[in-house]
Amino acid sequence: MNLRIPGPTPCPPEVLEAMGRQMINHRGPEFKALLMDVLARMKKICQTDGEVLIFTCSGTGGMEAAIVNSITPGDHVLSVTNGSFGDRFAKIADAFGAKTQRLAFEWGQPVDPDAVRKALRDDPQIRVVLTTHNETSTGVTNDLAAIGAAVREFDRLLLVDAVSSLGAIDLPMDKWGCDVVVTGSQKSWMVPPGLAMVAVSQRAWKALDQAKAPRFYWDFQAMKKFQATGETPFTPAISLYFALSVALDAIEKEGFPNVVARHARVAAYARQMVKDLGLVIFPNEAYASNTVTAIRAPEGIEVKSLLKALREQHGVVLAGGQGRLDGSIFRIGHLGYVSEAEMEGVGRALKAVLSQIKAGT
Ligand SMILES: *Cc1c(COP(=O)(O)O)cnc(C)c1O
């Protein structure tokens, strides 16, 4: 199968092999060495002087962790959203008692940093700002540097969902003024689902110390304290740490800047391929993502049957639309273990299926 959804993504064979290793004591010297090594290498990719905390959970767990460690119930939170994942971040804040104000942008369009500035000016009580770096549901990458600069002007805490960008799209979090940045193993990292990596800037800790939302499993302070000794508070998904370590070997061997460049190249290839087939890119193309391409459903063609034909006849697995975009777009994931070759395969399959549908067979 050519699995080209925006996560989970295919894993290199050596990463899968690492998953088959025998268990080790998670409070013993081998895990300590593994953890310390992985954390140091993650820190480099996150480009932070702060900490990287790794939780055993999906990406959404990492988002919930970011919220519960940053807010006190009743806090004013600004949720800057332009898609389904941005809306999810807001819902998590709601669930923990924040007074969440939504600054919503049209799906397919980017966040406007000036509107963020205005919202922060209008409500000086806002303590925390939530945003999405790469909105997987629409295929838009927001200008996080500009959003970060706006939030920094007001010295607020910026929490970023970078689940489908970090590791594939450059995100110098300290330089861009991001305080808590969340990613997930099954996206750019070429690792199966199950780990959320949460990077916390050095300057964020003071604000985090004052946040009082209830938390237990997600407690950043506890995780930080344990990780400093080479352990985690609770039993970690050891196999996934094995996998992450091997995936980081591959990323380092290629060179992280080259990984970022490859994603840009493959994404440009995917967009051109789609346009050559007469299809229309869904988002504002100036902000089109380098990890996922969203495409308008071609006139008169049902997305469901398109995806079914691609899967059954060509072994190509693409994603449909989420939420209000269900049925009106489909998406190609091109992140992690991917090159032009796999996109070529997607293009061939799309071409065949589209002409078959047009011919009415
Ligand atoms: C995949 C994804 C998530 C997390 O999803 P999980 O299913 O919880 O891993 C969050 N945000 C974005 C932008 C994503 O692409």
The ligand as an SDF file (V2000), in Angstrom:
LIG
                    3D

 15 15  0  0  0  0  0  0  0  0999 V2000
   -2.5810   14.6650   13.6210 C   0  0  0  0  0  0  0  0  0  0  0  0
   -2.7400   15.9890   14.2390 C   0  0  0  0  0  0  0  0  0  0  0  0
   -3.0370   16.1490   15.6110 C   0  0  0  0  0  0  0  0  0  0  0  0
   -3.1220   15.0460   16.6060 C   0  0  0  0  0  0  0  0  0  0  0  0
   -3.8950   13.9940   16.3150 O   0  0  0  0  0  0  0  0  0  0  0  0
   -3.8210   12.6450   17.1580 P   0  0  0  0  0  0  0  0  0  0  0  0
   -4.7520   11.7810   16.4090 O   0  0  0  0  0  0  0  0  0  0  0  0
   -4.2450   12.9230   18.5290 O   0  0  0  0  0  0  0  0  0  0  0  0
   -2.3890   12.1730   17.1060 O   0  0  0  0  0  0  0  0  0  0  0  0
   -3.1420   17.4270   16.1010 C   0  0  0  0  0  0  0  0  0  0  0  0
   -2.9680   18.4960   15.3300 N   0  0  0  0  0  0  0  0  0  0  0  0
   -2.6560   18.4020   14.0380 C   0  0  0  0  0  0  0  0  0  0  0  0
   -2.4370   19.6480   13.2510 C   0  0  0  0  0  0  0  0  0  0  0  0
   -2.5290   17.1420   13.4430 C   0  0  0  0  0  0  0  0  0  0  0  0
   -2.2060   17.0440   12.1450 O   0  0  0  0  0  0  0  0  0  0  0  0
  1  2  1  0
  2  3  1  0
  2 14  2  0
  3  4  1  0
  3 10  2  0
  4  5  1  0
  5  6  1  0
  6  7  2  0
  6  8  1  0
  6  9  1  0
 10 11  1  0
 11 12  2  0
 12 13  1  0
 12 14  1  0
 14 15  1  0
M  END
$$$$
